Amino acid sequence: MLSSQTVLDLAYELYEARKRRIQVRQFSLRFPEMTIEDGYAIQRAWVKLEQADGRIIRGRKIGLTSKAMQQASQITEPDFAPLMDDMFFKNGEDLLISQFIAPRIEVELAFQLNKSLRGSNISMEDVLDATEFVIPAIEIIDARIEQFDRDSKVMRKVFDTISDFAANAGIILGDQKTNPSAIDLRWVGAILSKNDVVEETGLAAGVLNHPAIGVAWLANKIAPYGEELNAGDIVLAGSFTRPITAVAGDKLSADYGSLGSINFRFI
């Protein structure tokens, strides 16, 4: 376990890295004793720095929901992080690529809650009951910690990613809101295109067999910290495609069929 001062120091590194759009060296290489709990401690300390600047938590994200990503990260469960208010962008906007370091794009479903979820036995049914509507979403993932160390080329560990807001950097919500009881969420599909070329397709069942299962997992996971999913929160349930890269000039589109679409461009 890392000392309290080290946790604060590393949180400040990430806070500065986000502001300056730079990457820092892997914490797990500098501190081989680092644990997953340390990663979340750094994340929480970073959140406090953002809140001191007036930032507000608008919800949470769940990551590493697929078996393939968990195996690649050498973990057996998803990870999670907060969604800060300045991470949200509008559908149809042009986004400055300079706001990011090396952005990648994933398609997801977002749950808008109208009831709080707190406790250690939250079920999928509880999540659906607490959900006002689901919304198509794109997550822009980015990294303030190097994926591969600049010298050794060692790949970062999940501790690093957890510290780094689970790589979250931006969220774009669709315009169409759907009652979760009106559709089978497992069969929601998306076609992700870049510059009018289809890059990825997927079904929401790829997220733990049902995206609401991830939201229930998260509510149960944060309960021991005295935390809950609040009424009004937006919860990103996890990607059901692999991430695709993007650079300035790229036009991105996610077509969710009857649930609408999301479009934006990096400039």
C-alpha positions as CSV (number, residue, x, y, z in Angstrom):
1,M,0.0,0.0,0.0
2,L,1.2,3.5,-0.8
3,S,1.5,6.2,1.9
4,S,-1.1,8.9,2.1
5,Q,1.4,11.5,0.9
6,T,2.3,9.4,-2.1
7,V,-1.3,9.0,-3.0
8,L,-1.8,12.8,-2.9
9,D,1.4,13.4,-4.9
10,L,0.3,11.0,-7.6
11,A,-3.2,12.5,-7.7
12,Y,-1.7,15.9,-8.3
13,E,0.4,14.6,-11.1
14,L,-2.7,13.4,-12.9
15,Y,-4.5,16.6,-12.1
16,E,-1.7,18.6,-13.8
17,A,-1.3,16.1,-16.7
18,R,-5.0,16.6,-17.6
19,K,-4.7,20.3,-17.5
20,R,-1.5,20.3,-19.6
21,R,-2.5,17.5,-21.9
22,I,0.6,15.5,-21.2
23,Q,1.4,11.9,-20.1
24,V,3.3,10.9,-17.0
25,R,5.2,7.7,-16.4
26,Q,3.5,4.6,-15.1
27,F,2.9,4.7,-11.4
28,S,3.1,0.9,-11.2
29,L,6.7,1.0,-12.5
30,R,7.7,3.6,-10.0
31,F,5.9,1.9,-7.1
32,P,5.9,-1.9,-7.7
33,E,4.0,-2.4,-4.4
34,M,1.0,-0.5,-5.8
35,T,-2.4,-2.2,-5.5
36,I,-5.9,-1.8,-7.0
37,E,-7.0,-0.1,-3.8
38,D,-4.1,2.4,-4.2
39,G,-5.4,3.1,-7.7
40,Y,-8.9,4.0,-6.4
41,A,-7.4,6.1,-3.5
42,I,-5.4,8.1,-6.1
43,Q,-8.6,8.5,-8.2
44,R,-10.6,9.7,-5.2
45,A,-7.9,12.2,-4.3
46,W,-7.8,13.5,-7.8
47,V,-11.6,14.0,-7.7
48,K,-11.2,16.2,-4.7
49,L,-8.7,18.4,-6.6
50,E,-11.2,18.8,-9.5
51,Q,-14.0,19.6,-7.0
52,A,-11.8,22.2,-5.4
53,D,-11.8,23.9,-8.9
54,G,-15.6,23.9,-9.0
55,R,-16.1,20.7,-11.0
56,I,-19.1,18.5,-10.2
57,I,-19.6,14.7,-10.5
58,R,-22.4,14.0,-12.9
59,G,-22.2,10.3,-12.7
60,R,-19.9,7.3,-13.1
61,K,-18.4,5.1,-15.8
62,I,-17.8,1.4,-15.8
63,G,-14.9,0.0,-17.8
64,L,-13.3,-3.3,-18.6
65,T,-16.7,-5.0,-18.8
66,S,-15.7,-7.6,-21.5
67,K,-13.9,-10.8,-20.7
68,A,-11.3,-10.1,-23.3
69,M,-10.4,-6.7,-21.8
70,Q,-10.4,-8.2,-18.3
71,Q,-8.0,-10.9,-19.4
72,A,-5.8,-8.4,-21.1
73,S,-5.7,-6.3,-17.9
74,Q,-5.2,-9.3,-15.7
75,I,-8.2,-8.6,-13.5
76,T,-11.5,-10.5,-12.9
77,E,-13.9,-7.6,-12.6
78,P,-14.7,-4.2,-14.2
79,D,-13.3,-0.9,-13.0
80,F,-15.0,2.4,-12.5
81,A,-14.5,6.2,-12.3
82,P,-16.4,9.4,-11.9
83,L,-17.8,11.5,-14.8
84,M,-17.0,15.1,-14.2
85,D,-19.2,17.9,-15.6
86,D,-16.6,19.3,-17.9
87,M,-16.2,15.9,-19.7
88,F,-19.7,16.2,-21.4
89,F,-19.9,17.4,-25.0
90,K,-23.0,17.9,-27.2
91,N,-24.1,15.6,-30.0
92,G,-23.2,17.1,-33.4
93,E,-20.4,19.3,-32.1
94,D,-16.9,19.8,-33.5
95,L,-14.4,19.0,-30.8
96,L,-10.9,20.4,-30.5
97,I,-8.4,17.5,-30.7
98,S,-6.1,19.6,-28.6
99,Q,-8.4,18.9,-25.6
100,F,-7.1,15.4,-25.6
101,I,-3.7,13.5,-25.9
102,A,-4.5,10.4,-28.0
103,P,-8.3,10.0,-28.0
104,R,-10.1,6.7,-28.8
105,I,-13.8,6.2,-29.2
106,E,-16.2,3.5,-27.7
107,V,-19.9,3.0,-28.0
108,E,-22.0,2.5,-24.9
109,L,-25.4,2.9,-23.3
110,A,-25.9,5.4,-20.6
111,F,-28.4,5.0,-17.7
112,Q,-30.1,8.2,-16.4
113,L,-31.3,7.4,-12.8
114,N,-34.3,8.8,-11.1
115,K,-33.8,6.9,-7.9
116,S,-30.7,6.3,-5.8
117,L,-29.1,2.9,-5.7
118,R,-27.3,2.1,-2.4
119,G,-26.5,-1.1,-0.8
120,S,-24.7,-4.4,-1.2
121,N,-27.5,-6.4,-2.8
122,I,-28.6,-4.3,-5.7
123,S,-29.9,-6.4,-8.6
124,M,-30.4,-5.8,-12.3
125,E,-34.1,-5.4,-11.6
126,D,-33.4,-2.7,-9.1
127,V,-31.3,-0.9,-11.7
128,L,-34.1,-1.0,-14.3
129,D,-36.6,0.2,-11.7
130,A,-34.4,3.1,-10.8
131,T,-33.7,4.1,-14.5
132,E,-35.7,6.9,-15.9
133,F,-34.3,6.3,-19.4
134,V,-31.4,4.9,-21.4
135,I,-29.5,7.0,-23.9
136,P,-27.0,6.1,-26.6
137,A,-23.5,7.3,-25.7
138,I,-20.0,7.6,-27.0
139,E,-17.1,7.6,-24.6
140,I,-13.9,9.3,-25.5
141,I,-11.1,7.5,-23.7
142,D,-7.7,9.0,-23.3
143,A,-4.7,8.4,-21.1
144,R,-2.7,10.7,-18.8
145,I,-0.4,7.8,-18.0
146,E,1.8,6.2,-20.7
147,Q,0.5,3.0,-22.2
148,F,4.1,1.8,-22.8
149,D,6.9,3.1,-20.7
150,R,9.1,5.4,-22.7
151,D,12.3,3.5,-21.9
152,S,11.5,-0.1,-21.0
153,K,8.4,-0.3,-23.2
154,V,6.6,-2.2,-20.4
155,M,2.8,-1.9,-20.7
156,R,0.9,-0.1,-18.0
157,K,-1.1,-2.0,-15.4
158,V,-4.7,-1.8,-14.4
159,F,-3.6,0.1,-11.3
160,D,-2.4,2.9,-13.5
161,T,-5.7,3.0,-15.6
162,I,-7.8,3.0,-12.4
163,S,-5.8,5.9,-11.0
164,D,-6.3,7.7,-14.4
165,F,-10.2,8.0,-14.1
166,A,-10.3,4.6,-15.9
167,A,-9.0,6.5,-19.0
168,N,-12.2,8.6,-19.3
169,A,-11.9,11.9,-21.0
170,G,-15.2,12.7,-22.6
171,I,-18.9,11.7,-23.1
172,I,-21.3,12.5,-25.8
173,L,-24.9,11.6,-25.2
174,G,-27.5,11.0,-27.9
175,D,-30.7,13.0,-28.2
176,Q,-33.2,10.1,-27.9
177,K,-34.3,8.8,-24.5
178,T,-35.8,5.4,-24.2
179,N,-37.7,3.7,-21.4
180,P,-35.7,0.6,-20.5
181,S,-38.8,-1.5,-20.2
182,A,-39.8,-0.7,-23.8
183,I,-36.9,-2.7,-25.3
184,D,-34.6,-5.6,-24.7
185,L,-31.4,-3.8,-23.9
186,R,-29.3,-6.9,-24.6
187,W,-30.2,-6.5,-28.3
188,V,-29.4,-2.9,-28.7
189,G,-26.8,-2.6,-31.4
190,A,-24.5,0.1,-32.7
191,I,-22.5,0.6,-35.9
192,L,-19.4,2.8,-35.3
193,S,-18.0,4.5,-38.4
194,K,-15.1,6.8,-39.0
195,N,-15.1,9.0,-42.1
196,D,-18.2,7.0,-43.4
197,V,-16.3,3.7,-43.1
198,V,-17.7,1.1,-40.7
199,E,-15.0,0.3,-38.1
200,E,-16.9,-1.6,-35.4
201,T,-20.3,-3.2,-34.7
202,G,-21.6,-4.7,-31.5
203,L,-24.5,-5.6,-29.2
204,A,-25.1,-4.4,-25.7
205,A,-25.2,-8.0,-24.5
206,G,-21.4,-7.8,-24.8
207,V,-21.5,-5.8,-21.5
208,L,-21.7,-8.6,-18.9
209,N,-24.6,-10.1,-20.8
210,H,-26.8,-7.1,-20.0
211,P,-25.7,-3.5,-19.4
212,A,-27.8,-3.1,-16.3
213,I,-25.8,-5.9,-14.6
214,G,-22.8,-3.6,-14.7
215,V,-24.7,-0.8,-13.1
216,A,-25.8,-3.1,-10.3
217,W,-22.2,-4.3,-9.9
218,L,-21.1,-0.7,-9.5
219,A,-23.7,0.2,-6.9
220,N,-22.7,-2.9,-4.8
221,K,-19.0,-2.2,-5.3
222,I,-19.0,1.4,-4.0
223,A,-21.4,0.7,-1.1
224,P,-18.5,-0.2,1.4
225,Y,-17.0,3.2,0.8
226,G,-20.3,4.8,2.0
227,E,-21.1,5.9,-1.6
228,E,-24.1,5.4,-3.8
229,L,-25.4,6.0,-7.3
230,N,-27.6,9.1,-6.9
231,A,-30.9,10.1,-8.5
232,G,-30.0,12.2,-11.5
233,D,-26.7,10.4,-12.1
234,I,-25.6,9.4,-15.6
235,V,-24.0,5.9,-15.6
236,L,-22.0,4.7,-18.6
237,A,-22.5,0.9,-18.6
238,G,-19.4,-0.1,-20.6
239,S,-18.4,-0.4,-24.2
240,F,-19.6,-3.1,-26.5
241,T,-17.0,-2.5,-29.2
242,R,-13.3,-2.2,-29.2
243,P,-12.0,1.4,-29.1
244,I,-11.0,3.0,-32.4
245,T,-8.4,5.8,-32.8
246,A,-9.1,9.2,-34.2
247,V,-7.1,12.3,-35.2
248,A,-7.9,15.8,-36.3
249,G,-10.3,15.9,-39.3
250,D,-11.9,12.6,-38.5
251,K,-15.7,12.4,-38.6
252,L,-17.2,9.9,-36.1
253,S,-20.7,8.4,-36.2
254,A,-22.5,5.8,-34.0
255,D,-25.7,4.5,-35.4
256,Y,-28.0,2.9,-32.8
257,G,-30.9,2.2,-35.2
258,S,-34.2,3.0,-33.6
259,L,-32.4,4.6,-30.6
260,G,-30.9,7.3,-32.9
261,S,-27.3,8.3,-33.7
262,I,-24.4,10.3,-32.4
263,N,-22.2,12.3,-34.7
264,F,-19.2,14.6,-34.1
265,R,-15.9,15.6,-35.7
266,F,-12.4,16.3,-34.3
267,I,-10.9,19.5,-35.6
